Amino acid sequence: MKTILIGALVLIVVPLAVLLLNDYYVKRKFRKLAVQKYKVVEPLMRKLSLKEAITEVEILMMAKDPSIRNAVFRTLDAYNRKDLFPTKYFTHEKGAESFLVNWLEFPTELGTAPDEIELFTKVTLNELELLDYYVFKYRTQTPHWAAQYNWMLGVSGPYRRESNPFDVPLRVFSRFNPVENISPEIEVQWVHENIGKIA
């Protein structure tokens, strides 16, 4: 009887300990990621708050990086200086790319920004209105666990025709499917039907 009780406690305590440690790990990694992004954007915030001159090149260098592009746009928007954001990156495609990279960086997903990311295609669904999904292919390099898959698909959207490029998309997701294993249309349909709901 005592052995059964101890066994039952182990079966309860060990998974609970794993969950708590995993939660602690995820929160710690997420905090570290947030601090890293803040350190990159903080000089821009300081200049904006002090109304110092900011060059187009400064903003362009930051907006090029999809990992912080969304943060740069939000910062400029908060200071009513969206006019400084490069038009080259003020598109649905570039907004979608930034949201996907931010999602991939989350510790429970890829856990890092991909080493390479490219637009694969745009898929438009006709659901009472036209909804554009952006499908990207991305990959990581060794030693990351995902390097074994080469190019994988990620989806970001939907974007309505009147959507702002940095409106938060309802669906940002990747099942880490290799490009050669699934069509972008099938992947978009799966994401559309299984992730979130249209408001």
C-alpha positions in Angstrom: 0.0 0.0 0.0 2.8 2.4 0.9 4.6 1.6 -2.4 1.4 2.4 -4.3 1.0 5.7 -2.5 4.6 6.7 -3.1 4.2 5.7 -6.8 1.0 7.8 -7.1 2.7 10.8 -5.5 5.7 10.5 -7.8 3.3 10.4 -10.8 1.6 13.6 -9.5 4.7 15.5 -8.3 7.1 14.9 -11.2 4.8 16.2 -13.9 3.8 19.1 -11.7 7.5 19.9 -11.1 8.2 19.7 -14.9 5.3 22.0 -15.6 6.5 24.6 -13.0 10.1 24.4 -14.3 8.9 24.7 -17.9 6.8 27.7 -17.0 9.7 29.3 -15.2 12.0 28.6 -18.2 9.5 30.1 -20.6 9.0 33.2 -18.6 12.7 33.7 -18.1 13.4 33.3 -21.8 10.6 35.7 -22.7 11.8 38.3 -20.3 15.3 38.0 -21.7 14.0 38.4 -25.3 11.9 41.5 -24.2 15.0 43.1 -22.6 17.1 42.5 -25.7 14.5 44.1 -27.9 14.1 47.0 -25.5 17.9 47.6 -25.6 17.8 48.0 -29.3 14.8 50.3 -29.4 15.7 52.3 -26.3 18.1 54.8 -28.0 15.3 55.6 -30.5 12.8 56.1 -27.6 15.3 58.4 -25.9 15.9 60.5 -29.0 12.1 60.8 -29.6 11.4 61.8 -26.1 14.2 64.5 -26.2 13.0 65.5 -29.7 16.6 64.9 -31.0 17.2 64.5 -34.7 16.8 61.0 -36.1 18.2 60.1 -39.5 16.4 58.0 -42.0 19.4 55.6 -42.0 19.0 55.0 -38.3 15.3 53.9 -38.7 16.1 52.0 -41.9 18.8 49.9 -40.2 16.3 48.9 -37.5 13.3 48.4 -39.7 15.3 46.0 -41.9 15.4 43.5 -39.1 12.0 41.7 -39.0 12.6 40.8 -35.3 12.3 44.4 -34.2 10.5 46.0 -37.1 7.1 45.9 -35.3 8.7 47.4 -32.2 10.2 50.2 -34.2 6.8 51.0 -35.9 5.0 50.9 -32.5 7.6 53.2 -30.9 7.3 55.7 -33.7 3.5 55.5 -33.6 3.6 56.1 -29.8 5.5 59.3 -30.4 3.3 60.4 -33.3 6.3 60.0 -35.7 5.1 57.3 -38.1 6.2 59.6 -40.8 9.8 58.4 -40.0 9.0 54.8 -40.7 10.4 53.7 -44.2 7.7 53.2 -46.8 9.7 50.3 -48.1 8.7 48.3 -44.9 5.2 49.7 -44.5 3.5 46.9 -46.4 1.3 44.0 -45.4 4.1 41.6 -46.4 6.7 43.3 -44.2 4.3 43.6 -41.3 3.3 39.9 -41.7 7.0 38.9 -41.8 7.7 40.8 -38.6 4.7 39.2 -36.7 5.8 35.7 -37.8 9.4 36.2 -36.7 8.2 37.5 -33.3 6.0 34.5 -33.0 8.8 32.1 -34.0 11.1 33.7 -31.4 8.7 32.8 -28.6 10.4 30.1 -26.3 7.6 27.6 -26.8 7.9 27.8 -30.6 11.1 28.0 -32.6 12.7 29.8 -29.7 14.7 32.1 -32.0 14.4 34.3 -35.0 15.1 32.2 -38.1 18.5 32.7 -39.8 16.7 33.2 -43.1 13.2 34.1 -44.1 11.6 34.8 -47.4 8.1 35.4 -48.8 7.0 32.2 -50.4 3.6 33.3 -51.7 0.5 35.1 -50.9 -2.7 33.1 -50.6 -6.1 34.9 -50.9 -9.2 33.3 -49.4 -12.7 34.6 -50.4 -14.7 34.4 -47.2 -17.4 37.1 -47.8 -14.5 39.4 -48.4 -10.9 38.9 -49.7 -8.5 37.8 -47.0 -4.8 37.7 -47.7 -2.4 35.4 -46.0 1.3 35.7 -46.3 3.2 32.4 -46.4 6.9 32.6 -45.7 9.6 30.0 -45.9 12.3 30.1 -43.2 15.1 28.1 -41.9 17.7 27.9 -39.1 21.3 26.8 -39.1 22.9 24.1 -37.0 23.1 23.5 -34.1 19.4 24.5 -33.8 17.1 21.5 -33.8 15.0 22.8 -36.7 18.1 22.9 -39.1 17.3 19.3 -40.0 14.2 20.5 -41.9 15.8 23.0 -44.2 13.0 25.4 -45.3 9.8 25.3 -43.3 6.5 27.2 -43.8 5.0 29.9 -41.6 1.7 31.8 -42.1 0.7 35.3 -41.1 -2.7 36.9 -41.7 -5.4 37.5 -42.7 -5.0 41.0 -44.0 -8.1 42.7 -45.3 -7.6 45.2 -48.1 -8.1 48.1 -45.7 -5.8 46.7 -43.0 -2.9 48.7 -41.7 0.4 46.7 -42.3 1.0 46.6 -38.5 -2.5 45.7 -37.4 -2.1 42.6 -35.3 -3.0 39.6 -37.5 -5.5 37.2 -36.1 -3.5 34.1 -37.2 0.3 33.7 -37.0 1.4 30.2 -36.9 3.8 27.5 -38.1 3.5 23.8 -37.8 7.2 23.6 -38.8 6.2 21.7 -42.0 9.0 21.4 -44.5 8.2 23.3 -47.8 8.3 20.1 -49.8 5.8 18.3 -47.6 2.7 20.6 -48.0 1.4 23.2 -50.3 1.0 26.8 -49.1 -2.7 26.7 -49.9 -3.3 23.7 -47.7 -1.2 25.2 -44.9 -3.2 28.5 -45.1 -6.5 26.6 -45.1 -5.4 24.7 -42.0 -4.3 27.8 -40.2 -7.5 29.6 -41.2 -9.7 26.9 -39.9 -7.8 26.0 -36.7 -6.1 29.1 -35.3 -8.3 31.8 -33.8 -11.5 33.1 -35.4 -12.4 36.1 -37.5 -13.8 38.9 -35.4 
